[in-house]
Structures are given as C-alpha cells and as structure tokens.
Amino acid sequence: MEIALIIGLLSQVFYFARTFVQWFKSESKGEVISPVIYWQFSLLASLLLLTYGILRNDFSIVVGQFLVYFIYIRNLQLKGSWKSFPLLLRIFTIFMPFAFFAWLLTASNYNWSSLMKNEEVSLYLLIWGTTGQVIFTFRFVYQWIFSENRKDSVLPVGFWIISSIGSMMILIYSILRLDPILFLSHSTGIFMYIRNILIHKGSEGLISRLNIPFLNKVSQKVSDKIK
C-alpha cells in the first residue's frame, strides 16, 4: 500500500501543479487561459492516478481516468503540441490505457472483480463516489465538445462550474473513504475552480488587484514563460 500512496501522491502533485499554473497564468492575464503545460501535466497525472486506482481497488477512480485520458491527448492536438512529443513517447502514451485494460481483464489480483467487490466501500458510498467522479469527469467531455466547436483548446465557465460540483462530491467521498490522496487533491482545487469562474465573470486578477509594481512585473515574466 505504501507504493500505491506514493504513486497517488505523485499524481496529485502533477494535478495540483497543472491547476496552479493555469490559475496563476489566468490571474496574471486577467482572463481564463488554457496553457499547453496544463494538458501535459494532466496526461502524466492521469496515468499515475489510474495506477493508484487499480492498486487501491477503487472503481470510481479507474472509471474517471479511463473517461478523460484521450481527451487530454485531443487537447494537446488542438494546441498543436502533440506532434512535438517523440514518436515512441506518443505510441507509449496511447498504448498504456489499453495495457491497463488488458491487465484488469486477465490479472488474478487488482482486476475488475476486485474493484467492484471492495469490502471497504459500501454500495451507497460506491454509487456516491462514482457519481462524483462521473460529474467531475464530464467537465472534460463538456470542455472537449466546446473546444471542438471553437477549433481551439479552451476552458469555458461551464467547465469550472462542473468542476466545483464534482469536486465537492469527491471531497465528501474522500472523507468517508478515508482517502488522503483524494482529500488532498479536492481540498486544494476548489478555490482555484471558483476563482476561474469569477475571472470568467469579469473579476479583476488578484495579482493586479494588489497593485504592487514589482510583483506585477515578476508575475508577468513568469506567466509569459508558461506555454
């Protein structure tokens, strides 16, 4: 279980990093930005969290990651950065979810049966957690459809509203499930989801609101380096 927690913690480091970088750049620019690094971190974190979900025998986590993985890849394509990955890395990235799926079908431990029959999770808790994951995951389906219509990778206000609802549900699930990884992830993300909603609604960026010239200059330089 220690290995699982390390993998899960590492996934949350990347998830937090993607959200923090996106939020920081949006605050600096005064508009919601969808940087390339957000999707790169998402892809890496998703692979790690998928591994954690299997080792943790957590059906809701596994379902959530299977649903969003290729949406991350599609956003990198819309950003024009997918082909900048080395060919072997692209093949590996696309192949890995199918390898995990084959593992779940054939392995004697950590398979679909163990995911569904985890005695630590009651049926009602499983339904609640899975529903929260589906709602939280649906934000990327919504974002993907919105982006395809715009022919560009964007993060619309609906994405952040759905994020807030799903995150609250998963936060409750993590408390009842006594899952420190999920709790860490969703207790730190809600503030940034709400801030993105406010920026969409015309709220001035927090950094510019402080009106400290040195801080504004530094944040602008850092923001410009985030692609």
Sequence and secondary structure as in RCSB ss.txt:
>XXXX:A:sequence
MEIALIIGLLSQVFYFARTFVQWFKSESKGEVISPVIYWQFSLLASLLLLTYGILRNDFSIVVGQFLVYFIYIRN
LQLKGSWKSFPLLLRIFTIFMPFAFFAWLLTASNYNWSSLMKNEEVSLYLLIWGTTGQVIFTFRFVYQWIFSENR
KDSVLPVGFWIISSIGSMMILIYSILRLDPILFLSHSTGIFMYIRNILIHKGSEGLISRLNIPFLNKVSQKVSDK
IK
>XXXX:A:secstr
 HHHHHHHHHHHHHHHHHHHHHHHHHHHHTS    HHHHHHHHHHHHHHHHHHHHTT HHHHHHHHHHHHHHHHH
HHHTT GGGS HHHHHHHHHHHHHHHHHHHH SSSSHHHHHT TTS HHHHHHHHHHHHHHHHHHHHHHHHHHHH
TS    HHHHHHHHHHHHHHHHHHHHHT HHHHHHHHHHHHHHHHHHHHHTT   HHHHHT HHHHHHHHHHHHH
  
